[in-house]
Amino acid sequence: METAVRCVGFGGGSVSGVITAAASSDAGASVDFVEVADLADFSHGEIDWRGRLEHAHWLVLSASTVLAGGSARSAQGAGMTFAEFEGPRVVMIVDQPDDTAQLAEAWGFVIERIRQIHILFLTEDALAEVASIEEMDSTQLLSEIRLRGMVPQVIAFEPSEKRVRIEHSLGAHTGSCSAESTSDWLGRYLCELPRQGPGADGIAAAANRC
């Protein structure tokens, strides 16, 4: 019997939507969203990351979460560190914060932790802004991030074009998609990826089913 994909999520931004989409997909992931009443004011040490991450495939996070304050930043960093030892792979969503001027700060956190990230996912509205921060054309951004940061997968989903672009360690994939939203596509993809097998063919197959 095939083991269900298990996703753990923490933080704000698009994370809760991705976790919901993973749970409601055809694959039916087992999900756990780490609920925090106020990201700006909580004791980050109360999160049992070892217990939450046990048997998980993915830890889904958002770059904009760190903007909530020191506790959120510390909790997210601790989760990423525990993920290195407990086995799940880190998925970092780079989305546009409510205050767009703060994207550079959120992106700075991503750069600091980039070697801990397995999938770096840029939303359509954040893509051009990050390209501007990095002073490069958005068409080159994904490949440059993957090469410089040695990130296994860097993804841009463009719902307005119904297109997804994936730069990965074995090449690249560009294709159309049926998902209506960022959260829907990524939730489905995280369910499909472990089922489709390793390598470029597995990545393409998983993406084509979303």
N, C-alpha and C positions, 0 to 999 in steps of 0.2 A: 504494500500500500504506500502510495507516495506521501511524503511528509509535507504538510502545509507550509507555505512560506510564512515566516513570522517577521513582522515589521514593528519596530518601536519608534515612537515619535516624541519629540520634545520641542516646545517653544511656540513662537508665533508665526506670522506670515502664512505661507501656504501649507505648513506642515499638517495641520489637522485635516485639511482637504485631501491631501495625499493619503493619509492614513484611512480616512473614510472611503476613498476610492479603492484602495487596496482591499479593504474588507468587503466591499460590495461588488468587486469584479467577479468575472466567471471563475477565476482561480480561487476566490474566497480565502484571502490571507487571514492568518491569525494576527490580530493587532493589539497593541498596547500603547495608549497615548498617556504620557506622564503629565497629569493634570497639576497645574499650579495656579492658585487663585489670583495671585498678583506677581507677575514676573519681576516687577520693580522692587518687591519687598518680600523675600522669603529666605529660609535657611537652606542653602543649596546642599549642605551636608546631609539633609534628611532624605535625599533621593538615594535609594539602594540600587546603584547602577549595576552592580554585579548580579543581583537577583533579577532586575528588569531585563538585562541583556542576555540572560542564559537561553541558549538554543535559538537566538534571534538570527535572522539572515541580514537584516538591515537596521541601521539607526538613522532615522530621517531627521535632519536639522535644517534650520534656516539661518542665513547670515544675519538677517535683521533682528533676530532674537537678542543678540549681544547688546543692542542699543537700549534695551530695557534697563540696563544697569549692571553693577558689579556682580550681583548674585546670579543673574542670568548668564553672564559671560563665564563665571566660574563653573556653574552647573554644566554648561555646554562643553566647556573644555574638559571637565572631569568625565563626562559621558564619552567624549572622543578618546580619551586616554584609556578608559575601561574597555572600550570597544576593541582597541588594539590587542588586549589580552584575552578578552572573552570571545572573540571570534566574529561578531557581526561587522559588516562593512559600512562605512560612513557615507551617507548621501547628504550633500550640502546643497541646499537650494539658495541661489542668489536671486533675491527678489527686491523690488523697489520698496524701500521703507516709506512710511507716511510722510516723513520729512525727507524729500529727495536729496537734500544737501548732506544727509548723513550716510549716503551709500558708500562714500569713500572710507568712512570709519568701519562700516560692516565688511567691506572688501578687504580692509587691512587685516581684520581677524582671519579671514579666509587665507590670505597669503601667509600669515604666521603659522597656520595649521595645515597647510596644503598637502604635506606629505602624509597626513593622516586620512585624507579624503580619497574614497574609491570612485564615487560618481559626483562630479560637479555639474549642477544643473542650473542654467541661466534662463530666467524668464525673459519673455520678449521685451518687456519694458526696461529690464535691467541691462540687456545685452549692449545696447548702444552706449549707455552710460559707463559701463565697465570698460568698453573699448576706448572711450574718451579718457578715462582715468589712466589707462595703460598706454595711451597715445599711439594707438594702432587702429587699422581698419577693422570693422566688425567681422569682415569675411575671413580675416586671418587670426582673429582672437582665439578661437577654440583650439586650433592646432598649436599656437604659440603657448597657451596656458598648459596644454597637455605635455608639450616638450619641456618647457621650463620647470613645471611643477611635478613632472613625472606622475600625473594623475591618470589612472587607468582609463577612465572615460570622462569626457567633457561634452555636455549635451546642451543644445539650444533648441527649444520648442517654440515654433512660431504659429500660433493658432490662426492668425489672420491669413496665413498662406497655406494652412493645413500641411505644414512641413516640419520635419525634424532633422537635425544635423547632429551626428555623433562622430567625434574624433576619439579613437581608441588606440591602444598600444599595437594593434595589428592592422591598422588602416583607418578607413573612414566609411561612414554610411550616411546617405541622404535619401529620404523617402517621404512619401505622403502618409497621412495618418487620419484616423476617423474620430479621434477624441475631440471633444468640444472645448476642453479647458486644460490648463497646465496641470492641475491636480489630478484630473482624470487620466491624462496620458501617463504621468509618472507613476501613479498608483498601479496602473495596469502593467507598466513596464517592469516594475520591481517584482511583481508576481510572476511575470513570464520569464524573466532573465534566468533564474535558477533552473527552470524547467526545460529551456531550449538548448542547454549544453554549452560548453565553452567555445571560445574562438570567435572569429569574425562572423561565421555562419550563424552561431547562436545569438549574437547581438542583433544581426539583421532580422532573424526570424522573430525574436522578441519584439523588436521595434515595429515590424510589419503587422503584428497582431494587435497593435494599439491604435 
